[in-house]
């Protein structure tokens, strides 16, 4: 699984509608409304590297209200929750 984190700037008055449209795209697993330099953080998860272009350039960037994006491709995922689950023996 390939994960890309897409930072999205939008027309600030349309954040909820843009977020909903992004969340409905194939390949988008989550959309977060955030504070800071960007308005939304979009998690894209695909099976093949080539699919990133279809989802990000072909769909995310074309959503009405998206003004700019910056994409980071994840090399590795680190999650305390995942590690705890993987090593859990089922005891509380």
ABEGO torsion letter per residue (X at the ends): XBBBBBBBBBBAAAAAAAAAAAAABBGBABBBBBBEABABBBBBBBABAAAAAAAAAAAAAABBGBABBBBBBBABBBBAAAAAAAABAGBX
